[in-house]
Amino acid sequence: MKHLLLLTMALCLFLGWWFQPFTIEESMVDGAVTVRYRVRRSWNGTRHHYGPIRLFYKNGTMGAESSLFGVKVGDVDLVTGGVSTQYWKDDGTSASFEEWSEFMSLEYFPTQMIGESLRDPRAGHLPTSNKLTPTPTPTDNP
């Protein structure tokens, strides 16, 4: 009887460890953005989301937050796939999904591709000198 009690106790401790949620942190865009989310193992070892998914900028400001429960890891986009996702820019101002997507595509992704930001740091907006100028066509010349 004593051995059965010890075996049951060991099984309980193992199952508690196996099913406990744990946090995964992934770095994206060369470390400029970090995604932190919680997962839990199922009975067969597959990982499922369990709780909040948060995206952080390099300066520590939260960029996006959503929640997922029970969805298999890898089946959904971490940032846009959650329920009632909220978005912020790196200065902490709230943003809609469209504003946030534009901000990320102009500020973070090009930074990692070309090594510098497209925003003018002094003006805080896109430089006007990079606008496309129409090229004259043969019919425009008299």
Secondary structure, DSSP 8 states (H G I E B T S, - for coil): -HHHHHHHHHHHHHHHHHHS-EEEEEEEGGGTEEEEEEEEE-TTS-EEEEEEEEEEETTS-EEEEEEEEEEETTSS-TTTSSEEEEEE-TTS-EE-HHHHHHHHHHHTHHHHHHSS-SSBTTTTB--GGG-------TTT--
